[in-house]
Amino acid sequence: MKLLVTGAAGFIGSHLCEAALARGLEVVGVDSFDPGYSRELKQENLACVQRASGRFTFVEADVRDPRLAALLPPLATGDAVVHLAARSVARESIDQPAAYLDINVNGTLNVLELARNAGVRRFVLAGTCLVYRGLDDGPRTEDDPADEPQTPYAVSKRAAELLCHSYHRLHGIDVTCLRFFAVYGPRQRPDMALFKFAEQMRAGREIALFDQGKAVRDFAFVDDVTSGILAAVERANGYRVYNLGHGRPYSMAELVGTLERALGCSARTALHPAQPGDPRVLYASVERAERELGYRPVVDLEVGVGRFANWYLARPTRNVLADRGLPGS
């Protein structure tokens, strides 16, 4: 089976390509090196994939390009698509809504058309937990309302899910939508909390903790998530939605404490009110994924943050926050 992975040079995409190659799949990776963060970091990710054993083809292309199918090796009915390529910074989307809707909706439409025209039956979409309403307690289940997304990013990902449902109904494609919670680990994007906090701590800068540090999230290690993605590829059947998280809530203050222990340094923190569009509590029920996909996250936060820290400390020193003007740069 050939597996097409969009966003292959990204954080989750590069790990997924490695995992798929290790299972003996032929992998075609697509990435446009969108300037959401530095090309250099994405090339580091891609180099890890290219060193892996197996059949891997990489194509630099934009998922919105109408010529995309002609740029790729041909796909067939028995192949599968995992569509990860997206703009993914929820707060940034508030100031750049058009860019987020264009890439995340029109890009998804173009990749769905590619799959339909090639007769591909299995399509997996990377979604987000931010489609759920902001509630004050309890885990989110896939049956919870997803009709009030709070940011253009979350709107774009919910729209992508609905597009996928339409293509399932109209064209018989087996579609699986995976709602990722806070995925973390080595090669994490620099705008994400763990990487950003590590940069700020090592530089002696202050970490801003919003919602007074009480915001609760579900941190899922990237290896657990890639196992869930591959299970979704293997077991695609009809139209299904699954949460991929760890299923255990932690506050952002607890995350900082775990990172302090892993890096061996102290954090300077400043408490701030919640930001627009940020729910207080957001963690997953993974019972459906466990039951139907055999998904069982095994890496707890202390171990996972330790693995991230080992990777981070081994990297060449440079201020990636300054590359994008991120807070703390």
C-alpha positions in Angstrom: 0.0 0.0 0.0 1.1 3.5 -0.8 0.5 6.2 1.8 0.3 9.8 0.8 1.1 12.1 3.7 0.5 15.9 3.3 2.4 18.1 5.7 5.2 15.5 5.7 7.9 17.9 6.8 6.0 19.0 9.8 6.1 17.8 13.4 3.4 15.1 13.3 3.9 14.4 9.6 7.6 13.6 9.8 7.0 11.2 12.7 4.1 9.6 10.8 6.3 9.0 7.7 9.0 7.4 9.9 6.4 5.1 11.6 4.8 4.1 8.3 8.2 3.3 6.7 9.0 1.2 9.7 5.9 -0.8 9.0 6.9 -1.5 5.5 4.6 1.0 3.7 5.6 3.0 0.7 5.3 6.6 1.6 4.9 9.7 -0.6 5.3 12.9 1.4 4.1 16.4 0.3 5.0 19.7 1.9 5.1 23.3 0.7 7.4 24.6 3.4 4.8 27.1 4.3 6.4 30.0 6.2 4.4 29.4 9.3 7.7 28.5 10.8 11.2 28.2 9.5 12.1 26.1 6.5 15.3 25.1 8.2 13.4 23.3 11.0 11.2 21.5 8.6 14.2 20.4 6.6 15.6 18.9 9.8 12.4 17.0 10.3 12.5 15.8 6.7 16.1 14.7 7.0 15.1 12.3 9.8 12.5 10.7 7.5 15.0 10.5 4.6 17.4 8.6 6.8 14.8 6.0 7.7 14.7 2.7 6.0 12.1 2.2 3.3 10.6 3.6 0.2 10.0 7.3 0.6 9.4 9.9 -2.1 9.2 13.6 -1.3 7.4 16.2 -3.4 7.6 19.9 -2.6 4.1 21.2 -3.5 1.2 23.2 -2.1 -2.0 21.2 -1.4 -4.0 24.0 -3.0 -2.2 23.6 -6.3 -4.7 22.3 -8.9 -1.8 20.4 -10.6 -1.1 18.5 -7.4 -2.1 15.1 -8.8 0.2 15.5 -11.8 3.2 16.3 -9.5 2.8 13.1 -7.5 3.4 9.4 -8.2 0.1 7.9 -9.3 -2.3 6.6 -6.5 -4.6 3.6 -6.8 -7.7 2.3 -5.1 -5.8 0.3 -2.5 -3.7 3.4 -1.4 -4.5 5.8 1.4 -4.2 9.5 2.2 -3.4 11.2 5.5 -4.1 14.9 5.2 -2.1 16.8 7.8 -1.1 19.9 5.9 -2.7 23.0 7.5 -2.1 26.3 9.3 -2.5 25.4 12.9 -2.0 28.3 15.3 -5.4 29.2 16.7 -4.5 32.6 18.0 -2.8 33.6 14.8 -5.9 32.7 12.9 -7.8 35.5 14.6 -5.6 38.1 12.7 -5.2 36.0 9.5 -8.6 34.4 8.9 -8.5 34.4 5.1 -5.2 32.5 5.0 -6.5 29.9 7.4 -9.7 29.3 5.5 -7.9 29.1 2.2 -5.2 26.6 3.2 -7.3 24.5 5.6 -10.6 24.4 3.6 -9.5 24.8 0.0 -6.4 22.7 0.5 -8.6 19.9 2.0 -11.0 20.2 -1.0 -8.1 19.8 -3.4 -6.7 16.7 -1.7 -10.2 15.2 -1.5 -10.6 15.7 -5.3 -7.2 14.1 -5.8 -8.3 11.1 -3.8 -11.7 10.9 -5.6 -10.2 11.1 -9.0 -7.6 8.4 -8.2 -10.2 6.1 -6.7 -8.6 6.1 -3.3 -11.0 4.7 -0.7 -9.2 5.6 2.6 -8.8 9.2 3.7 -7.7 10.4 7.1 -8.1 14.1 8.1 -6.2 15.8 10.9 -8.7 17.7 12.9 -8.6 19.6 16.3 -10.1 19.4 19.7 -10.8 23.1 19.4 -14.1 22.3 17.5 -15.6 21.5 20.9 -17.5 24.0 22.9 -15.7 25.5 25.9 -17.0 23.7 28.9 -15.8 24.0 32.5 -15.2 20.3 33.3 -15.3 16.7 32.1 -13.7 15.0 29.1 -14.9 15.7 25.6 -16.5 12.9 23.7 -16.9 12.7 19.9 -20.7 13.1 20.4 -20.3 16.5 22.2 -21.4 19.6 20.2 -18.9 20.9 17.7 -21.0 23.7 16.3 -19.5 26.7 18.1 -15.8 26.8 17.2 -14.3 30.0 18.7 -11.5 30.8 16.3 -11.1 30.9 12.5 -8.7 28.0 12.8 -11.3 25.9 14.6 -13.9 26.9 12.1 -11.7 25.9 9.2 -11.1 22.5 10.7 -14.7 21.9 11.4 -15.5 22.9 7.8 -12.9 20.4 6.6 -14.6 17.7 8.6 -18.0 18.6 6.9 -16.3 18.5 3.5 -15.0 15.1 4.2 -18.5 13.9 5.3 -19.9 15.2 2.0 -17.3 13.3 0.0 -18.0 10.1 2.0 -21.8 10.4 1.2 -21.3 11.5 -2.4 -18.4 9.4 -3.5 -18.1 6.5 -1.1 -14.7 7.4 0.4 -14.1 5.9 3.8 -13.1 9.0 5.9 -11.7 9.1 9.4 -11.5 12.5 11.1 -9.0 12.6 14.0 -9.4 15.3 16.6 -5.9 15.9 18.0 -5.5 17.3 21.5 -2.2 18.8 22.6 0.3 16.6 20.7 3.9 17.1 21.9 7.4 15.5 21.6 10.7 15.8 19.7 10.5 18.1 16.6 7.5 20.0 18.0 6.6 23.2 16.3 8.3 26.3 17.9 5.0 28.1 18.4 3.7 25.2 20.6 3.7 25.5 24.4 6.4 23.0 25.3 9.0 24.3 22.8 8.2 27.9 23.4 8.4 27.4 27.2 11.8 25.6 26.8 13.2 28.5 24.8 12.0 31.1 27.3 13.2 29.1 30.3 16.7 28.5 28.9 17.0 32.2 28.0 15.9 33.4 31.4 12.7 35.0 30.0 9.3 35.2 31.6 6.7 32.6 30.6 3.1 33.9 30.2 0.6 31.6 31.7 -2.9 32.5 30.6 -6.1 31.8 32.6 -3.8 32.3 35.7 -2.1 29.0 34.8 -5.3 27.0 35.5 -6.1 26.1 31.9 -6.3 22.3 31.6 -5.1 20.4 28.6 -4.6 16.9 27.4 -1.0 16.2 26.3 -0.6 13.3 23.9 2.9 12.1 23.0 3.6 12.1 19.3 4.4 8.4 19.1 1.1 7.5 20.6 -0.7 9.8 18.1 1.1 8.3 15.1 0.1 4.8 16.2 -3.5 6.1 16.3 -3.2 7.6 12.8 -1.9 4.3 11.3 -4.7 2.4 13.1 -7.2 4.8 11.5 -5.7 4.1 8.1 -5.8 0.3 8.6 -9.4 0.3 9.9 -11.0 3.0 7.8 -14.7 2.1 7.5 -17.4 4.6 6.6 -17.3 8.0 8.2 -15.9 8.1 11.7 -14.6 10.7 14.2 -12.1 9.9 16.9 -10.4 11.9 19.7 -6.6 11.3 19.9 -5.4 12.5 23.2 -4.0 10.9 26.3 -7.2 11.0 28.3 -5.7 12.7 31.4 -5.9 16.4 32.2 -3.0 18.5 33.3 -2.8 22.3 34.0 -0.4 24.5 32.2 1.3 25.2 35.5 1.9 21.4 35.9 3.3 21.3 32.4 5.8 24.0 33.3 6.8 22.1 36.5 7.4 18.9 34.5 9.5 20.8 32.0 11.6 22.4 34.8 12.5 19.0 36.1 13.3 17.7 32.6 15.6 20.6 31.7 17.0 21.1 35.1 16.3 24.8 35.3 13.7 27.1 36.9 10.9 29.1 35.1 9.9 32.7 35.7 6.2 32.9 35.2 3.6 35.6 34.9 -0.1 35.0 35.3 -2.5 36.5 32.8 -6.3 36.3 32.1 -7.6 33.8 29.6 -7.2 34.7 26.0 -10.1 35.0 23.5 -11.1 31.6 22.1 -9.3 29.6 24.8 -11.4 27.1 26.8 -10.7 26.6 30.5 -10.8 22.8 30.4 -10.1 20.6 27.3 -9.2 17.0 27.5 -10.3 13.8 25.7 -12.3 10.8 26.2 -10.5 8.2 24.1 -12.9 5.3 24.8 -14.2 5.2 21.2 -10.6 5.2 19.7 -9.6 2.5 22.2 -12.7 0.4 21.3 -12.7 0.7 17.6 -9.0 1.5 16.7 -7.2 -0.3 19.5 -5.7 3.1 20.4 -3.9 2.9 23.8 -1.6 5.9 24.7 1.2 4.6 26.8 3.6 7.6 27.3 2.8 9.6 30.3 3.7 13.3 30.7 6.9 12.9 32.7 8.4 10.4 30.3 7.3 12.3 27.2 8.5 15.7 28.4 11.8 14.0 29.3 12.1 12.7 25.7 11.3 16.1 24.3 13.9 17.7 26.6 16.6 15.2 25.5 15.9 16.1 21.9 15.8 19.9 22.6 19.0 20.0 24.5 20.8 18.1 21.8 19.8 20.6 19.1 22.1 23.3 17.7 21.6 26.5 19.8 19.5 29.2 18.1 16.6 31.4 19.1 13.8 30.0 17.0 11.3 32.3 18.8 12.9 35.3 17.1 12.3 33.7 13.7 8.6 34.4 14.0 8.5 37.2 16.5 6.8 34.9 19.0 6.2 36.1 22.6 9.4 36.0 24.6 11.6 36.7 21.6 
